[in-house]
Amino acid sequence: MSPDDTRPLLMVVDDEPMNIKVLVDLLGGSYRLTVAKSGHQALQRLRAGPPPDLILLDVMMPGMDGHALCRVLKDTPEFADIPVIFVTALGEVDDETRGFELGAVDYLTKPISPSVALARIRTHLQLRHARRVLEDYSRTLEAEVRERTDQLMARTREVVHAQDVTIRALASLAETRDNETGNHIKRTQHYVRLLAEALAEHPRFAAFLDDDTIELLFKSAPLHDVGKVGIPDAILLKPGRLTDDEMAIMKTHAALGREALLAAAEGSDPSDIGFLSLACDIAGGHHEKWDGSGYPSGLKGEEIPTAARLMAVADVYDALICKRVYKPAFSHANAMEIIRDGRGTHFDPDIVDALLAQEDAVRAIAARYAD
C-alpha cells in the first residue's frame, strides 16, 4: 500500500478466507484495504493504526464475534466514530436490530450484492466525510466565537472602566462646588439601588429594572446634581436661605446638568452611553413632581422618567436627614413621615411604598455613610 495513496481505508474482518477474498476483489480497485481474521486481531491492527475510514465486520466469528467487537469499538473513544457495517448471513429483524443498537450503521447480507455493497459503502464514507467537515467547521466556529467573545469582553471592560472614570470625574467636579455634599452622593446612590431592587418585580417597573439597568442607575445616580457646576458661587455657597431670585437660578441646575450630559453623549456610540442616558434623566428630572408642580419641565406622573422618580425620593429623604445652613437635620421618623405625606403629590406612590417597606435598610445606609 503506497503511503501516497489517499483513497479511503477499509478494514475487512472475517474468519473465512473466501469471504475476505470476495470483498478484497470487489473493493480493492477503489479503496485501500486491511484485513483481520478475528475480533482480537482486528483490535491489534486498529491499535497499531492508522484507523480505517470504515469497517466491514462479520457477525459469526469464533471467540470475539462481530457484536462483541462492535461493542468494544463503540466504547473506545478513538474508534467510536468509525462506521461499522455488519456483513452476515443472519437476516432476521432481531439480528439487525441488535446490530443497530450496538452502533452499526448498516447491514450487508450474504451473499453480497456488489452494486448494493459499493453503493452503501460509498454513502457511509460520504456521510463520515461530511460529518468530519462539519465537526472541523464547528471547531473553527467555536474558536472564532471564543476569540470574538474575549474581544467583546475586553471591549466591555474598557467601556465600563470609561463609564466609571467619567462618572467619578463629573461627580467629583460637582462635589467640589457644593460644600454641603459630604457623603450625600454615596447615600443617594445606595438608596436608588435599594429602591430599584425592591421594585424590580413590580408590574409597573419590571420591564425597565433589569439587572443591567439597576447597575447603571447605581453608577449614574452620583451625577444627579452635576448641573450645580454652572451655578454661581455666590448662590451655590451662600451661607443662608436663598432669595426667590437666587432660588430661581439654583433651580436651573437640573436643566444645566441634563444639557451638559446630553452634550457629552452627542456623537457617541449608543451602546456605550446607556449610563449617560440614565444620568440625563436623573439630572434633568429629579426635581419634577408626580402632580406636575416640579421643575424644570413641569412633567407629571409617568411623564417623569423612572430613574428621575427613584432619584427624587432618595434625594429628598437624604436632604431631610442632613443638616443644612437653612435647617437642622430631621430624624429618620420625621423624614419618613414627610415622604409619606408627599405620596401621590410629590412622589410616585409605588416608590414611596418601596422606601417605607425598606425602612431598616434605608436607615442602615444612612448610618454607614453618615457625614
C-alpha positions in Angstrom: 0.0 0.0 0.0 1.6 3.3 -1.1 2.0 5.9 1.5 0.8 8.5 -1.1 -2.4 6.6 -1.7 -5.2 8.9 -0.4 -8.1 6.5 -1.1 -10.3 5.7 1.9 -9.0 2.8 4.1 -11.4 0.0 4.8 -10.9 -2.9 7.2 -12.5 -6.3 6.5 -12.9 -8.5 9.5 -14.0 -12.2 8.7 -12.8 -15.6 9.8 -13.5 -17.1 6.4 -10.7 -16.6 3.8 -13.2 -17.0 0.9 -15.4 -14.2 2.3 -12.3 -12.0 2.7 -11.3 -12.7 -0.9 -14.7 -11.8 -2.2 -14.6 -8.4 -0.5 -11.0 -7.7 -1.4 -11.7 -8.5 -5.1 -14.8 -6.2 -5.0 -13.2 -3.3 -3.2 -9.5 -3.4 -3.9 -9.8 -1.3 -7.1 -11.5 1.6 -5.3 -10.2 1.5 -1.7 -7.1 0.7 0.4 -7.7 -2.4 2.4 -6.6 -4.0 5.6 -7.9 -7.4 6.8 -8.2 -9.3 10.1 -9.4 -12.9 10.6 -10.7 -12.4 14.1 -12.0 -9.8 16.6 -8.8 -9.8 18.6 -6.6 -9.4 15.5 -8.8 -6.6 14.4 -8.3 -4.8 17.7 -4.5 -5.3 17.4 -4.4 -3.8 14.0 -6.6 -1.0 14.9 -4.4 0.0 17.8 -1.3 -0.2 15.5 -3.0 2.2 13.2 -3.8 4.0 11.0 -7.5 3.9 11.8 -9.7 2.8 8.9 -12.5 5.0 7.5 -15.0 2.2 7.6 -15.1 -1.4 9.0 -16.8 -4.3 7.3 -17.5 -6.8 10.1 -18.6 -10.4 10.0 -21.0 -11.3 12.9 -20.5 -15.0 13.2 -16.8 -15.5 14.3 -15.3 -17.8 16.9 -14.0 -16.2 20.1 -14.9 -12.5 19.9 -17.8 -12.3 17.5 -18.8 -9.2 15.5 -21.3 -8.0 18.1 -18.7 -8.2 20.9 -16.1 -6.4 18.7 -18.6 -3.7 17.8 -19.4 -3.1 21.4 -15.7 -2.7 22.2 -15.2 -0.3 19.4 -18.1 2.0 20.4 -16.8 2.0 24.0 -13.4 3.1 22.9 -13.2 6.9 22.2 -10.5 6.7 19.4 -12.6 4.1 17.5 -16.1 5.1 18.4 -16.8 7.2 15.3 -15.6 4.6 12.7 -18.7 3.5 10.9 -19.3 -0.3 11.1 -21.2 -2.3 8.5 -22.1 -5.8 9.5 -21.7 -8.4 6.8 -23.6 -11.6 7.8 -25.8 -14.4 6.7 -28.1 -13.6 9.5 -31.2 -12.0 8.1 -33.7 -11.8 11.0 -35.1 -8.5 12.0 -34.0 -9.1 15.6 -30.4 -9.6 14.4 -30.4 -6.4 12.5 -32.0 -4.5 15.4 -29.3 -5.8 17.8 -26.6 -4.6 15.4 -28.0 -1.2 15.1 -28.4 -0.9 18.9 -24.7 -1.7 19.2 -23.9 1.2 16.9 -23.6 -0.3 13.4 -24.6 2.0 10.6 -25.8 -0.7 8.1 -26.1 -4.4 7.2 -24.9 -6.3 4.2 -26.5 -9.8 3.8 -24.5 -12.7 2.3 -24.3 -13.5 -0.5 -23.3 -9.9 -1.1 -24.7 -7.9 -4.0 -21.7 -6.0 -5.4 -23.7 -3.0 -6.5 -25.6 -2.7 -3.2 -22.3 -3.1 -1.2 -20.5 -0.5 -3.2 -23.4 2.0 -3.0 -23.8 1.6 0.7 -20.1 1.8 1.5 -19.8 4.9 -0.7 -22.8 6.5 1.0 -21.4 5.9 4.6 -18.0 7.2 3.6 -19.6 10.3 2.2 -21.6 10.7 5.4 -18.4 10.3 7.5 -16.6 12.8 5.4 -19.5 15.3 5.7 -19.6 14.8 9.5 -15.8 15.4 9.8 -16.1 18.6 7.7 -19.0 19.8 9.9 -17.0 19.0 13.1 -14.0 20.9 11.7 -16.2 23.8 10.8 -17.8 23.7 14.3 -14.4 23.7 16.0 -13.3 26.6 13.8 -16.5 28.5 14.5 -16.2 27.8 18.3 -12.7 29.1 18.3 -13.8 32.2 16.4 -16.7 32.7 18.8 -14.4 32.3 21.8 -12.0 34.9 20.3 -14.8 37.3 19.5 -16.2 36.8 22.9 -12.9 37.5 24.5 -12.6 40.7 22.4 -16.1 41.7 23.3 -15.5 41.2 27.0 -12.3 43.2 26.8 -14.2 45.9 25.0 -16.9 45.8 27.6 -14.4 46.1 30.4 -12.9 49.1 28.6 -16.4 50.7 28.3 -17.3 50.0 31.9 -13.9 51.5 33.0 -14.5 54.6 30.9 -18.0 54.9 32.4 -16.7 54.7 35.9 -13.9 57.2 35.3 -16.3 59.6 33.6 -18.8 59.3 36.5 -16.2 59.8 39.2 -14.7 62.8 37.4 -18.0 64.5 36.9 -19.3 63.7 40.4 -16.1 64.9 41.9 -16.4 68.1 40.0 -19.9 68.7 41.3 -18.9 67.8 44.8 -16.0 70.3 44.9 -18.5 73.1 44.1 -21.0 72.2 46.8 -19.8 72.4 50.4 -22.9 70.6 51.7 -22.5 67.4 49.7 -20.4 65.3 52.0 -21.5 61.7 51.6 -24.8 62.7 50.1 -23.6 61.2 46.7 -22.8 57.8 48.3 -26.0 57.6 50.3 -28.4 58.6 47.5 -26.5 56.2 45.2 -27.3 53.3 47.5 -30.9 54.4 48.2 -31.5 54.4 44.5 -30.2 50.9 44.1 -32.2 49.7 47.1 -35.4 51.1 45.7 -34.7 49.8 42.2 -34.1 46.3 43.5 -37.2 46.4 45.7 -39.3 47.3 42.6 -37.6 45.0 40.1 -40.5 42.6 40.1 -43.3 45.2 40.4 -45.6 45.2 37.4 -45.0 48.9 36.7 -41.3 48.6 36.8 -40.2 45.1 35.9 -39.7 45.8 32.2 -37.3 48.6 33.0 -35.5 47.5 36.1 -33.4 44.6 34.9 -30.0 43.8 36.5 -28.0 45.9 33.9 -30.3 48.9 34.3 -30.1 48.7 38.1 -26.3 48.7 37.9 -26.4 51.7 35.5 -28.7 53.5 37.9 -26.3 52.9 40.7 -23.4 54.3 38.6 -25.4 57.3 37.2 -27.0 58.5 40.5 -23.9 60.5 41.6 -24.4 62.8 38.6 -27.9 64.0 39.7 -26.5 67.4 40.8 -23.8 67.8 38.2 -25.5 70.9 36.9 -24.5 72.8 40.0 -21.1 73.4 38.4 -23.0 76.0 36.4 -24.4 77.9 39.4 -22.5 81.0 40.6 -20.6 80.6 43.8 -22.4 83.5 45.4 -25.6 81.4 45.2 -24.3 77.8 45.5 -22.1 78.6 48.5 -24.3 81.2 50.2 -24.4 80.5 54.0 -28.1 81.1 54.4 -31.5 80.8 52.8 -31.8 81.8 49.2 -33.9 84.7 47.9 -36.6 83.9 45.4 -34.4 85.2 42.6 -31.5 83.2 43.8 -33.7 80.1 44.1 -34.8 80.6 40.5 -31.2 80.5 39.4 -30.4 77.5 41.6 -33.3 75.6 40.0 -31.6 75.9 36.6 -29.0 73.3 37.8 -31.4 70.5 36.7 -31.6 71.7 33.1 -27.9 72.6 33.1 -27.0 69.1 34.2 -29.1 67.4 31.6 -27.8 69.6 28.8 -24.2 69.0 29.9 -24.7 65.3 29.9 -26.5 65.3 26.5 -23.6 67.3 25.1 -21.2 64.7 26.4 -23.2 61.9 24.8 -23.6 63.6 21.4 -21.9 61.6 18.6 -21.1 58.6 20.8 -22.0 55.0 20.1 -25.4 54.5 21.7 -24.2 51.1 23.1 -21.5 53.0 25.1 -23.7 55.7 26.6 -26.5 53.9 28.3 -25.3 55.3 31.6 -25.3 58.8 30.3 -28.8 58.4 29.0 -30.0 57.5 32.5 -27.8 60.2 34.0 -29.6 62.7 31.8 -32.9 61.5 33.0 -31.8 61.7 36.6 -30.0 65.1 36.4 -32.9 66.7 34.5 -35.8 65.1 36.2 -35.1 64.5 39.9 -36.9 67.8 40.9 -40.0 67.0 38.9 -43.1 66.1 41.0 -45.7 63.5 40.5 -48.5 66.1 40.4 -46.7 68.2 37.8 -45.7 71.1 40.1 -41.9 70.4 39.9 -39.2 71.8 37.7 -37.6 72.3 35.2 -40.3 71.0 32.8 -43.4 70.5 34.9 -43.6 66.8 34.0 -46.4 64.8 35.6 -46.8 61.2 36.6 -45.4 58.7 34.1 -44.0 61.5 32.0 -41.2 61.7 34.5 -38.5 59.2 33.7 -38.4 56.2 36.1 -34.8 57.0 37.0 -35.7 60.5 38.0 -38.6 59.4 40.1 -36.4 57.0 42.0 -33.8 59.7 42.5 -36.4 62.2 43.7 -37.3 60.0 46.7 -33.7 59.2 47.5 -32.6 62.8 47.2 -35.4 64.4 49.3 -35.0 61.7 52.1 -31.3 62.4 52.3 -31.8 66.2 52.3 -34.2 65.9 55.1 -32.0 63.8 57.4 -29.0 66.1 56.8 -28.2 69.4 58.4 -28.2 72.4 56.1 -27.4 76.1 56.7 -31.1 76.9 56.4 -32.4 73.9 58.5 -31.5 71.3 61.2 -31.3 67.6 60.4 -34.6 65.9 60.7 -34.9 62.5 62.4 -35.4 59.4 60.3 -39.0 59.1 61.5 -39.8 62.7 60.6 -38.2 62.3 57.2 -40.2 59.2 56.5 -43.4 61.0 57.6 -42.7 63.9 55.2 -42.0 61.4 52.3 -45.3 59.6 53.2 -47.2 62.9 53.1 -45.8 63.5 49.6 -47.1 60.2 48.3 -49.1 60.8 45.1 -48.3 64.6 45.0 -44.5 65.0 45.1 -43.6 61.3 44.7 -44.6 58.2 42.7 -46.8 56.3 45.2 -45.2 52.9 44.5 -41.7 54.3 45.0 -42.7 55.7 48.4 -44.2 52.4 49.3 -40.9 50.7 48.4 -39.0 53.2 50.6 -41.3 52.6 53.5 -41.0 48.8 53.1 -37.2 49.0 53.1 -37.1 51.3 56.1 -34.5 49.3 58.1 -32.2 49.1 55.0 -32.6 52.8 54.4 -31.6 53.6 58.0 -28.6 51.3 57.7 -27.3 53.1 54.6 -27.7 56.4 56.3 -25.7 55.2 59.2 -23.0 53.6 57.2 -22.3 56.7 55.1 -23.1 59.3 57.7 -21.2 62.6 57.4 
